[in-house]
Amino acid sequence: MFDLTGKTALITGASGGIGAQIARTLHGAGATVGLSGTRVEPLEALAAELGARAHVLPCNLSDAEAVTALPKQAIEAMGGVDILVNNAGITRDNLFMRMSDDEWSNVIEVNLTAAMRLSRGVLRGMMKARWGRIVNISSVVGATGNPGQGNYAAAKAGLVGMSKSLAYEVASRGITVNAVAPGFITTAMTDKLTEDQKAGILGNVPAGRMGEPEEIAAAVLYLASAEAGYTTGTVLHVNGGLAMI
Amino acid sequence: MSDIADRVKKIVVEHLGVEESKITESASFIDDLGADSLDTVELVMAFEEEFGIEIPDDAAETIQTFGDAVKFISEAS
């Protein structure tokens, strides 16, 4: 099950904790992976770890031209893009009343608009192939909201609306579009939280622990697989029961 | 019939699965040949590849019928 042999996958934010694990998992299932991110060093380290079938494709997702060029570079490197994982995300947290236009627009640009541009860029090949998988990494806060994250939550909720609309349009062509909404996952970002902060968060998680990147990657692997061909326009919440929606 | 028209017709037959006899000069892809809006996008993609041309979105919107397609491609290639 979930064999991706012969498939090509482009993963953004592959230098981060969750993105790197998604890349490892898809690669482990047999896919050729395109590792995208802004920081080249961790991407190259990951490519070296994976060995064959891994391509480093650096891209600054706040640069519209670079984003438009990325699908072409990925197709050149891998021969196509069968699976797109829009995982990259940034935070610029601030109280809503203090939020600057830049804090708002930077987060929307990278977390939402880049996902739109990349999806648009890979669709032509997927339409021709009559097969494609787009997986957008949303967040539990896109559904629940979170104080200080008006911009981030808006972008993450936006990904869900975008996924569903696109899912409608391309379902008849064998292309599925879904979202995965992680809850609190062990990453460099959550490592920075104090013990007290962690305890406060975990008090609301029925599972009583943080999630692991592997548990997000497993959800992505399912949605990227041939077996998930009838699953489209859905949001798979992976949050230990934090929000049962 | 011109070579371009033949090639366009072949693409339309393949993509929309319609009888060749139904593809007249004035046949509308959507109204007469059963295409949906996504089919028309795919047809334009196929024309671009077959003829090695680029059809901008605003031009693509004007290509409603088989005759429109042949005319546009004849002028562009």
Interface residues (C-beta under 8 A of the other chain):
Chain A: R124 M127 K128 E169 V170 S172 R173
Chain B: L38 V41 E42 M45
